[in-house]
């Protein structure tokens, strides 16, 4: 093989999904090296690694749902507020009383139902109401947070159902249940996106909605499903938040939508739609979670963390644009 052929092959690998994942792995490893160099054993301890994973779990689940929406050509700004609403609704006195009288899983079903319904409303507005996704989900962001404040009367609602806490606050094989839930959602999301007709339709709708419609795909219905899926993952994240904080609050999930979108973009999913990667999203979540932990271990301010995250997002978007331009030229 000639040197030119080798260079072309290397460029093709770097542009591929595997190449992007390799880049993310390298970035994550470098962050870990920085963490070990600056914080030593405090960073490298098993307890700290589990803390990183536990931190990543909640907004990681949100990011999996967000991957589908963005791959389908949309955006969902409401997932953080929907998480907050679902956590409040699942911890009302009425819900917890019924859960104690019947089974604690009623709290889970309530959170999942609230999240899915909010997602369906978003999907109907976007697909059938033809409201721009940014505006529709922004409205839901504000409305869901407002409803949560009304229901909770701006108070924190403590989880009183002990079996619920016992089920989610434990560990399996030394790994927190919340981390296992994140892994399960990520694996299910990967399978749905890469091995099913639903995933192929999602990519088609995001890449070219008109071509997808001509191919026989019900674009409006599929778009509605995508937002419902995002709402469902927000409901799952609400359950995880309740287990982590033992309280339902209208402030739960604030700005989590930004963390989720950032992880999806850094992971390699195109903001314009038509290409998505669950593996990349998981690495994006781990990168931001590790970055936050490194800053915390070194007692750096939240403002500095925000600047670093913003810089990473800008670099990721610029790289996306560059690779997209090269793909079109070739």
ZIPE-V981762 format. One record per residue. N is the residue number from 1. RES is the residue in three letters. SS is DSSP state (@ for helix, = for strand, . for the rest). Layout:
BEGIN
<<N,RES,SS> <N,RES,SS>>
END
This chain:
BEGIN
<<1,UNK,.> <2,UNK,.> <3,UNK,@> <4,UNK,@> <5,UNK,@> <6,UNK,@> <7,UNK,@> <8,UNK,@> <9,UNK,@> <10,UNK,@> <11,UNK,@> <12,UNK,@> <13,UNK,@> <14,UNK,@> <15,UNK,@> <16,UNK,.> <17,UNK,@> <18,UNK,@> <19,UNK,@> <20,UNK,@> <21,UNK,@> <22,UNK,@> <23,UNK,@> <24,UNK,@> <25,UNK,@> <26,UNK,@> <27,UNK,@> <28,UNK,@> <29,UNK,@> <30,UNK,@> <31,UNK,@> <32,UNK,@> <33,UNK,@> <34,UNK,@> <35,UNK,@> <36,UNK,@> <37,UNK,@> <38,UNK,@> <39,UNK,@> <40,UNK,.> <41,UNK,@> <42,UNK,@> <43,UNK,@> <44,UNK,@> <45,UNK,.> <46,UNK,@> <47,UNK,@> <48,UNK,@> <49,UNK,@> <50,UNK,@> <51,UNK,@> <52,UNK,@> <53,UNK,@> <54,UNK,@> <55,UNK,@> <56,UNK,@> <57,UNK,@> <58,UNK,@> <59,UNK,@> <60,UNK,@> <61,UNK,@> <62,UNK,@> <63,UNK,@> <64,UNK,@> <65,UNK,@> <66,UNK,@> <67,UNK,@> <68,UNK,@> <69,UNK,@> <70,UNK,@> <71,UNK,@> <72,UNK,.> <73,UNK,.> <74,UNK,.> <75,UNK,.> <76,UNK,.> <77,UNK,.> <78,UNK,.> <79,UNK,@> <80,UNK,@> <81,UNK,@> <82,UNK,@> <83,UNK,@> <84,UNK,@> <85,UNK,@> <86,UNK,@> <87,UNK,@> <88,UNK,@> <89,UNK,@> <90,UNK,.> <91,UNK,.> <92,UNK,.> <93,UNK,@> <94,UNK,@> <95,UNK,@> <96,UNK,@> <97,UNK,@> <98,UNK,@> <99,UNK,@> <100,UNK,@> <101,UNK,@> <102,UNK,.> <103,UNK,.> <104,UNK,.> <105,UNK,@> <106,UNK,@> <107,UNK,@> <108,UNK,@> <109,UNK,@> <110,UNK,@> <111,UNK,@> <112,UNK,@> <113,UNK,@> <114,UNK,@> <115,UNK,@> <116,UNK,@> <117,UNK,@> <118,UNK,@> <119,UNK,@> <120,UNK,@> <121,UNK,@> <122,UNK,@> <123,UNK,@> <124,UNK,@> <125,UNK,@> <126,UNK,@> <127,UNK,@> <128,UNK,.> <129,UNK,.> <130,UNK,.> <131,UNK,.> <132,UNK,.> <133,UNK,@> <134,UNK,@> <135,UNK,@> <136,UNK,@> <137,UNK,@> <138,UNK,@> <139,UNK,@> <140,UNK,@> <141,UNK,@> <142,UNK,@> <143,UNK,@> <144,UNK,@> <145,UNK,@> <146,UNK,@> <147,UNK,@> <148,UNK,@> <149,UNK,@> <150,UNK,@> <151,UNK,@> <152,UNK,@> <153,UNK,.> <154,UNK,.> <155,UNK,.> <156,UNK,.> <157,UNK,=> <158,UNK,=> <159,UNK,.> <160,UNK,.> <161,UNK,.> <162,UNK,@> <163,UNK,@> <164,UNK,@> <165,UNK,@> <166,UNK,@> <167,UNK,@> <168,UNK,@> <169,UNK,.> <170,UNK,.> <171,UNK,=> <172,UNK,=> <173,UNK,.> <174,UNK,.> <175,UNK,=> <176,UNK,=> <177,UNK,@> <178,UNK,@> <179,UNK,@> <180,UNK,@> <181,UNK,@> <182,UNK,@> <183,UNK,@> <184,UNK,@> <185,UNK,@> <186,UNK,@> <187,UNK,@> <188,UNK,@> <189,UNK,@> <190,UNK,@> <191,UNK,@> <192,UNK,@> <193,UNK,@> <194,UNK,@> <195,UNK,.> <196,UNK,.> <197,UNK,@> <198,UNK,@> <199,UNK,@> <200,UNK,@> <201,UNK,@> <202,UNK,@> <203,UNK,@> <204,UNK,@> <205,UNK,@> <206,UNK,@> <207,UNK,@> <208,UNK,.> <209,UNK,@> <210,UNK,@> <211,UNK,@> <212,UNK,@> <213,UNK,@> <214,UNK,@> <215,UNK,.> <216,UNK,.> <217,UNK,.> <218,UNK,.> <219,UNK,@> <220,UNK,@> <221,UNK,@> <222,UNK,@> <223,UNK,@> <224,UNK,@> <225,UNK,@> <226,UNK,@> <227,UNK,@> <228,UNK,@> <229,UNK,@> <230,UNK,@> <231,UNK,@> <232,UNK,@> <233,UNK,@> <234,UNK,@> <235,UNK,@> <236,UNK,@> <237,UNK,@> <238,UNK,@> <239,UNK,@> <240,UNK,@> <241,UNK,@> <242,UNK,@> <243,UNK,@> <244,UNK,@> <245,UNK,@> <246,UNK,.> <247,UNK,=> <248,UNK,=> <249,UNK,.> <250,UNK,.> <251,UNK,.> <252,UNK,.> <253,UNK,.> <254,UNK,.> <255,UNK,.> <256,UNK,@> <257,UNK,@> <258,UNK,@> <259,UNK,@> <260,UNK,@> <261,UNK,@> <262,UNK,@> <263,UNK,@> <264,UNK,@> <265,UNK,@> <266,UNK,@> <267,UNK,.> <268,UNK,.> <269,UNK,.> <270,UNK,.> <271,UNK,.> <272,UNK,.> <273,UNK,.> <274,UNK,.> <275,UNK,.> <276,UNK,.> <277,UNK,.> <278,UNK,@> <279,UNK,@> <280,UNK,@> <281,UNK,@> <282,UNK,@> <283,UNK,@> <284,UNK,@> <285,UNK,@> <286,UNK,@> <287,UNK,@> <288,UNK,@> <289,UNK,@> <290,UNK,@> <291,UNK,@> <292,UNK,@> <293,UNK,@> <294,UNK,@> <295,UNK,@> <296,UNK,@> <297,UNK,@> <298,UNK,.> <299,UNK,.> <300,UNK,.> <301,UNK,.> <302,UNK,@> <303,UNK,@> <304,UNK,@> <305,UNK,@> <306,UNK,@> <307,UNK,@> <308,UNK,@> <309,UNK,@> <310,UNK,@> <311,UNK,@> <312,UNK,@> <313,UNK,@> <314,UNK,@> <315,UNK,@> <316,UNK,@> <317,UNK,@> <318,UNK,@> <319,UNK,@> <320,UNK,@> <321,UNK,@> <322,UNK,@> <323,UNK,@> <324,UNK,@> <325,UNK,@> <326,UNK,@> <327,UNK,@> <328,UNK,@> <329,UNK,@> <330,UNK,.>>
END
